[in-house]
Amino acid sequence: MSGNVLAKRAASFYTTVVRGIPDLVFMLLLYNFGQVALNSLGAVTGLWKFVELNQFITGVIVIGVIFGAYMSETFRGAYMAIPRGMIEAGISFGMKRGLLFRRIIWPQLIRYALPGFTNNWLGLMKTTALVSVVGLEDIIHNGYAAGRATREPFTFMMIALVVYLLMTIISDIGLRALQQHYTRGVVRGVLR
C-alpha cells in the first residue's frame, strides 16, 4: 500500500512467493540449504568454520516468514475495508495521525482483521507440528518417539491430538472474546 513502487513490489513479491511455497518444503529448504549456504559463506569469507542451524531457531524463522506473509495480507485487506469517509472525517476534525490511528483506524482495523487473523493463528498453531521433521523435540516428535518405544503409537498420537485441540479451543475462546469486544455496537444483517 506504500506510495513507493519499489517497496510495493518487494512486499507483493514476498507475499506471493511465500504464500505459494508449501510450509513443509520451506521448512526443509531453509534447514538443509540454509545450513549449506551459511557454511559455504563462512568458508569463502573465513569468518567462521562451521555453523549448525538450531532446529528451534529455524522453525521460528520459517513459521515467522510464512505467517508474516499471511498476516500482512490479512491486515492489508482489513485496512482497505475501512471506509475512507471515516478517515477523512477524522482529518477534517483536525485529528493528528496518532489520534486518528487510535480512535478511528485501529478499532476498525482489528474488527475487520480478526476473522482472518483467527484463521491464520489456528493454522499457525497446527503448522508448528512441522518442526518435528527437522528434529525439534516438540509434541509430535515426543508423541511419535513414545509411541515407538511403547509400541502404542495410536495412544500417544491421540494425546498429541488432544493437546493441539485444547490449545486450539483456548485460542478460539480468547479470539472470540476479542471479536466480541471489537464488534460491540455493530449491527449485523440477519438472513431469514
Secondary structure, DSSP 8 states (H G I E B T S, - for coil): --S-HHHHHHHHHHHHHHHHS-HHHHHHHHHHHHHHHHHHHHHHH-S-S-----HHHHHHHHHHHHHHHHHHHHHHHHHHHS-HHHHHHHHHTT--HHHHIIIIIHHHHHHHHHHHHHHHHHHHHHHGGGGGGGT---HHHHHHHHHHHHT-HHHHHHHHHHHHHHHHHHHHHHHHHHHHHHTTT-------
